[in-house]
Amino acid sequence: MQPKKVLVVDDSKLIHKMFEVMLRSYALVHAMDGREGLERLHEHPDIDLILLDINMPSMNGFEFLEEVKRSEAFTEVPVIIVSTEGKDQDTVRGLQAGAAAYIKKPFRNEEILKLIERLPPMASD
């Protein structure tokens, strides 16, 4: 999969900056928590990948993921969870909620890039 527009939902400004550098060839849209992430999704309905943290204020990543997967407009958008939460139950919960992959922070750039490459194309592609 070659996404064109990626939504980064994370409360760390450093993570946003890292993705800016790492994903230069993609258009990035930024949100600092799940609620803002939902707003950005509706402002940018052409998002074709979401990079999602779990621990955030206002609305955490699991709550955000549940909302996204309930929405007909975004149910097919792949979500990669990128989180410091690495317990097995968190990984299972994320994947059961519809995430395409779960990667633990700190991560190597190559890990994220390989995951993105391996994502299947969306139905609308």
N, C-alpha and C positions, 0 to 999 in steps of 0.2 A: 504494500500500500504506500502511496506517496501522497500524504495529506498536503493540502494547500493552506488550510487555516487551522491553527491549534489553539485551544483554550487551555490556559494554565491556571489552575485553581489551587492556590497555596498562600498561606499567611506569611511566608518568608520572602522578604524583598530580595535576599541573596539567591534564593532558588529561581525567582523570576529573572534575575540578571544572568544566572548560569544558563538558563534555557535560551535567553536572548543570544548568547554567544554560541551555544551548542547547536541551535536550530535556526541559524541565520537564513537559510533558504526558505523558511516557512513564515507565513504571516502569523504573528502571535497576538492573541487577545488575552488580557490579564484580569484576574479576579483574586481578591484577598480572602474570600471565604465562600461558602456554598451559596448563600443568598445572592451575593454579587455575581457568582458564577451563573446562576439561573438567569439573572438579568442580562448578562453578556450573551448567553445562548440565544435569548429572544431577540437581542439587538443584532446578532450575527447568526442567522439561521443556516449559514453555509459552513459552520464549524464542522470539520470532519475528523477531529481527534481531540480528546480531552486528557490532560495530564493532571492528576488529582491527588492532593494530600488528604490525609484522614483527620488529623488533629487541627481544627481551626475553630475560631470563635463564631458565634452566631448560628451557623449551620455546618456541622462537620461533614466530612467526605462521604460517610455512609448514607447520611440523610440526603445529601446532594445526589448521590448515585441512584438512590431509590426514586427520587423525583424525576431524574433524567430518564430512567428506564420505564417509568410510568407514562411518559409523554410520547405519543405516537410520532411526533415530529423528530425526536432525538433518540428513540430506542435503538436505532442501528448505529449510532455514533460510537466508535470504540473508545473505551476508557482504560487508561493505564494508571493504576494507583501507584504513586511514588510517595512512600511514607517511612517515618522512623518506626512506626508500629510494625513489628515483624513477627509477632506471635503467630503460630499456626492457625489459631482460630480467627485472627484478623484476616489472614490471607484467604482462608476458606470463606469467610463471610463476604469479603470483597468479590471473590470470583462467583459465589452463589448469587450475589446481588446483580451480577451482569458485567463486571469488569473483564476486559480481555486479558489483562495481565496485572501482576502485583510485583513491584520491585521495591527493595528496601534501601533507604538512605543510610549511609552514603552509598552512592552508586558510581559506576564508571560510565562515562559518556557513551562508550561503545555499547554498553548494555541497553541503554535507551534506544539508541539508533538502530540496533539489530532488532529490537522488539517492534519498532515502528515499521521497519522493512518487512517483517514477517506477518504483519496484520493483514487479514484478508480484505479485499476491496469491499466497500460498502455497496449495498444493493443498487443504489442510484448511480454508481460509477459506470 
